[in-house]
């Protein structure tokens, strides 16, 4: 006789970029171990592959392809699953920025509890993905995928240029459109590096304002007693 299995809870998750509501389950101890093993190797491809595998395992809704979603959707899914699987409260370290009577900042570093279940996506709706470079030439941009973005984040050299290159959907002028699918990364990089500083900054503004995650934390400094209302967005350690 086989051992009984405990039914895992099912949660609804709203994908930030498109508003689709999907059903997910928390990841299991076995899946958590797979993630920890990949983190120990330190190999970026192993971490990406395992993270995507675990998220895919936890998605119950059938019509979801995380390889076609923007990176921040996948990040959000991981935060959500981490909250439901391991715990919604995470201790973070905050630095007190209260200015004291002597004019100096307190500077005390103190612990605070963050409820990651209350994570929200922030997007600047004023940022356009259609960038005009000249009167008859422009670039249509898109959000990079998860694997692409994570690999770029590991490369300090030319990181901004590489993110811009991976954000190009197509380039257009009076003669037509030039899709990223029809050109190599080297060709796209040559195009970006051939821009003037002014036009480069137009593209840079798009990637500098990618949607981000934010959790509001209210906490009191245990040294000076100052009440902090913090918008926390440093989630890097949650992923790697």
Buried (B, 14 or more C-beta within 10 A) or exposed (E): EEEEEEEBEEBEBEBBBEEBEBBBBBBBEEBBEBBEEBBEEEEBEBBBBBBBBBBEBBBBEEEBEBEEBBBBBBBBBBBBBBBBBEEBEBEBEBEBEBEEEEEEEBEBEBEBEBBBBEBEBEEEEEBEEEBEBEEEBBBBBBBBBBBBBBBBBEEEEBEBBBBBBBBBBBBBEEEEEBEBEEBEEEEBBEBBEEBEEEBBEBBBEBBEEBBBBBBEBEBEBEEBEBEBEBEBEEBEEBBB
